[in-house]
Amino acid sequence: MIAKNRKTKETDITISLELNGTGKSNINSGVSFLDHMLESFSKHSLIDLNVECKGDTHIDDHHSVEDIAIVLGSLVAESIYPVKMMERFGSANIVMDEACVSCDLDLSNRPYLVYEVKVEGKVGRFDTELVEEFFKAFVSSARISAHIVALRGKNKHHLIEASFKALAVALRRATAKNERVGIPSTKDVL
Protein backbone atom coordinates (compact mmCIF):
# COMPACT_ATOMS: atom_id res chain seq x y z
CA MET A 1 0.00 0.00 0.00
CA ILE A 2 1.36 3.40 -0.98
CA ALA A 3 0.01 6.72 0.26
CA LYS A 4 0.15 10.40 -0.58
CA ASN A 5 -1.05 13.60 1.05
CA ARG A 6 -1.85 16.86 -0.72
CA LYS A 7 -2.69 19.97 1.28
CA THR A 8 -3.71 23.27 -0.28
CA LYS A 9 -5.75 26.25 0.91
CA GLU A 10 -8.77 24.47 -0.61
CA THR A 11 -8.29 20.79 0.26
CA ASP A 12 -6.48 18.43 2.60
CA ILE A 13 -6.36 14.98 1.02
CA THR A 14 -4.81 11.67 2.03
CA ILE A 15 -5.12 8.69 -0.30
CA SER A 16 -3.62 5.23 -0.05
CA LEU A 17 -3.92 2.46 -2.58
CA GLU A 18 -2.80 -1.04 -3.39
CA LEU A 19 -2.85 -1.56 -7.16
CA ASN A 20 -3.05 -5.35 -6.92
CA GLY A 21 -5.66 -5.49 -4.18
CA THR A 22 -9.10 -6.99 -3.80
CA GLY A 23 -11.34 -3.96 -4.37
CA LYS A 24 -11.79 -2.93 -0.74
CA SER A 25 -12.39 0.75 -0.14
CA ASN A 26 -12.92 3.31 2.58
CA ILE A 27 -13.96 6.57 0.93
CA ASN A 28 -14.78 9.87 2.62
CA SER A 29 -14.36 12.60 0.02
CA GLY A 30 -16.93 15.00 1.44
CA VAL A 31 -18.81 14.62 -1.88
CA SER A 32 -21.36 11.82 -1.54
CA PHE A 33 -21.79 11.08 -5.24
CA LEU A 34 -18.02 10.95 -5.72
CA ASP A 35 -17.79 8.52 -2.79
CA HIS A 36 -20.19 6.23 -4.66
CA MET A 37 -18.16 6.52 -7.91
CA LEU A 38 -14.83 5.85 -6.16
CA GLU A 39 -16.28 2.82 -4.35
CA SER A 40 -17.36 1.45 -7.75
CA PHE A 41 -13.95 2.29 -9.23
CA SER A 42 -12.18 0.43 -6.39
CA LYS A 43 -14.48 -2.59 -6.57
CA HIS A 44 -14.16 -3.08 -10.32
CA SER A 45 -10.46 -2.21 -10.68
CA LEU A 46 -9.60 -4.46 -7.70
CA ILE A 47 -7.56 -1.55 -6.35
CA ASP A 48 -7.71 -1.25 -2.56
CA LEU A 49 -8.43 2.42 -1.97
CA ASN A 50 -8.65 4.72 1.05
CA VAL A 51 -9.62 8.35 0.48
CA GLU A 52 -9.95 11.07 3.11
CA CYS A 53 -10.65 14.64 1.99
CA LYS A 54 -11.50 17.80 3.83
CA GLY A 55 -12.39 20.36 1.20
CA ASP A 56 -14.08 23.70 0.74
CA THR A 57 -17.38 22.08 -0.28
CA HIS A 58 -19.21 25.04 1.27
CA ILE A 59 -18.12 26.84 -1.91
CA ASP A 60 -18.68 23.89 -4.28
CA ASP A 61 -17.28 20.41 -4.95
CA HIS A 62 -14.85 21.36 -7.74
CA HIS A 63 -11.63 21.58 -5.71
CA SER A 64 -12.25 18.33 -3.86
CA VAL A 65 -13.14 16.38 -7.01
CA GLU A 66 -10.18 17.67 -9.03
CA ASP A 67 -7.61 17.39 -6.23
CA ILE A 68 -8.67 13.84 -5.36
CA ALA A 69 -8.18 12.90 -9.02
CA ILE A 70 -4.71 14.48 -9.01
CA VAL A 71 -3.60 12.51 -5.96
CA LEU A 72 -5.25 9.27 -7.11
CA GLY A 73 -3.72 9.56 -10.57
CA SER A 74 -0.24 10.24 -9.20
CA LEU A 75 -0.47 7.16 -6.96
CA VAL A 76 -1.52 5.05 -9.95
CA ALA A 77 1.47 6.40 -11.90
CA GLU A 78 3.78 5.58 -9.00
CA SER A 79 2.37 2.03 -8.99
CA ILE A 80 2.72 1.30 -12.69
CA TYR A 81 5.79 3.14 -14.02
CA PRO A 82 8.08 1.97 -15.40
CA VAL A 83 5.63 -0.37 -17.11
CA LYS A 84 6.94 -3.91 -17.38
CA MET A 85 5.37 -7.34 -17.21
CA MET A 86 1.91 -5.70 -17.66
CA GLU A 87 -0.52 -5.93 -20.55
CA ARG A 88 -0.32 -2.12 -21.08
CA PHE A 89 -3.57 -1.82 -23.07
CA GLY A 90 -7.01 -2.26 -21.55
CA SER A 91 -10.56 -1.99 -22.81
CA ALA A 92 -14.04 -2.37 -21.35
CA ASN A 93 -17.65 -1.74 -22.31
CA ILE A 94 -19.84 -1.37 -19.24
CA VAL A 95 -23.62 -1.64 -19.41
CA MET A 96 -25.91 -0.14 -16.79
CA ASP A 97 -29.52 -0.63 -17.86
CA GLU A 98 -29.97 1.57 -20.96
CA ALA A 99 -26.47 3.04 -20.77
CA CYS A 100 -23.28 1.62 -22.25
CA VAL A 101 -19.91 3.34 -21.90
CA SER A 102 -16.63 2.26 -23.47
CA CYS A 103 -13.15 2.92 -22.11
CA ASP A 104 -9.99 2.11 -24.02
CA LEU A 105 -6.70 2.99 -22.40
CA ASP A 106 -2.96 2.80 -22.80
CA LEU A 107 -0.41 2.94 -19.99
CA SER A 108 1.56 5.15 -22.35
CA ASN A 109 3.28 7.59 -19.97
CA ARG A 110 1.72 10.21 -22.27
CA PRO A 111 -1.48 11.71 -20.88
CA TYR A 112 -4.37 12.17 -23.27
CA LEU A 113 -8.11 12.12 -22.68
CA VAL A 114 -10.98 11.73 -25.11
CA TYR A 115 -14.19 12.19 -23.14
CA GLU A 116 -17.45 11.88 -25.06
CA VAL A 117 -20.12 11.41 -22.42
CA LYS A 118 -22.80 14.07 -22.69
CA VAL A 119 -24.32 14.72 -19.32
CA GLU A 120 -25.57 18.09 -18.14
CA GLY A 121 -27.03 19.45 -14.94
CA LYS A 122 -26.90 17.62 -11.65
CA VAL A 123 -27.21 14.16 -10.18
CA GLY A 124 -28.61 14.96 -6.76
CA ARG A 125 -26.43 17.87 -5.64
CA PHE A 126 -23.46 16.82 -7.80
CA ASP A 127 -22.56 18.97 -10.83
CA THR A 128 -22.12 16.56 -13.73
CA GLU A 129 -19.51 18.82 -15.40
CA LEU A 130 -17.13 17.74 -12.62
CA VAL A 131 -16.93 14.22 -14.06
CA GLU A 132 -14.88 15.40 -17.02
CA GLU A 133 -12.73 17.50 -14.65
CA PHE A 134 -12.08 14.37 -12.58
CA PHE A 135 -11.06 12.31 -15.61
CA LYS A 136 -8.83 15.12 -17.00
CA ALA A 137 -6.95 15.42 -13.71
CA PHE A 138 -6.74 11.64 -13.22
CA VAL A 139 -5.45 10.90 -16.74
CA SER A 140 -2.93 13.74 -16.57
CA SER A 141 -1.56 12.67 -13.18
CA ALA A 142 -1.59 8.94 -14.03
CA ARG A 143 0.09 9.69 -17.37
CA ILE A 144 -2.23 7.41 -19.31
CA SER A 145 -4.17 7.80 -22.54
CA ALA A 146 -7.87 7.09 -22.11
CA HIS A 147 -10.86 7.29 -24.42
CA ILE A 148 -14.13 7.27 -22.48
CA VAL A 149 -17.10 7.27 -24.84
CA ALA A 150 -20.82 6.82 -24.23
CA LEU A 151 -22.19 4.40 -26.80
CA ARG A 152 -25.80 4.93 -25.68
CA GLY A 153 -27.86 5.98 -22.70
CA LYS A 154 -29.97 8.75 -21.17
CA ASN A 155 -29.82 8.40 -17.40
CA LYS A 156 -27.07 10.69 -16.06
CA HIS A 157 -26.34 8.52 -13.03
CA HIS A 158 -26.02 5.41 -15.22
CA LEU A 159 -23.77 7.15 -17.76
CA ILE A 160 -21.43 8.54 -15.11
CA GLU A 161 -21.24 5.33 -13.09
CA ALA A 162 -20.67 3.27 -16.24
CA SER A 163 -17.81 5.68 -17.08
CA PHE A 164 -16.09 5.09 -13.74
CA LYS A 165 -16.63 1.33 -13.99
CA ALA A 166 -15.36 1.22 -17.58
CA LEU A 167 -12.19 3.06 -16.54
CA ALA A 168 -11.78 0.68 -13.60
CA VAL A 169 -12.12 -2.51 -15.64
CA ALA A 170 -9.92 -1.20 -18.48
CA LEU A 171 -7.26 -0.22 -15.93
CA ARG A 172 -7.47 -3.64 -14.26
CA ARG A 173 -6.97 -5.31 -17.64
CA ALA A 174 -4.11 -2.99 -18.65
CA THR A 175 -2.23 -3.62 -15.39
CA ALA A 176 -2.73 -7.38 -15.52
CA LYS A 177 0.55 -9.22 -15.05
CA ASN A 178 2.02 -10.86 -18.14
CA GLU A 179 5.67 -11.83 -17.85
CA ARG A 180 5.89 -12.69 -21.54
CA VAL A 181 5.50 -9.05 -22.65
CA GLY A 182 8.54 -7.77 -20.74
CA ILE A 183 8.54 -4.05 -21.48
CA PRO A 184 5.45 -3.76 -23.74
CA SER A 185 6.93 -1.24 -26.18
CA THR A 186 9.09 -1.35 -29.29
CA LYS A 187 10.97 1.60 -27.74
CA ASP A 188 11.93 -0.59 -24.73
CA VAL A 189 10.69 2.12 -22.36
CA LEU A 190 7.36 3.62 -21.32
Buried (B, 14 or more C-beta within 10 A) or exposed (E): EEEBEBEEEBBBBBBBBBBEBEBBBEBEBBBBBBBBBBBBBBBBBBBBBBBBBBBBBEEBBBBBBBBBBBBBBBBBBBBBBEBBEBBBBBBBBBBBEEBBBBBBBBBBBEBBBEBEBEBEEEBEEBBBEBBBBBBBBBBBBBBBBBBBBBBEBEBBBBBBBBBBBBBBBBBBBBBBEEEEBEBBBEEEEB
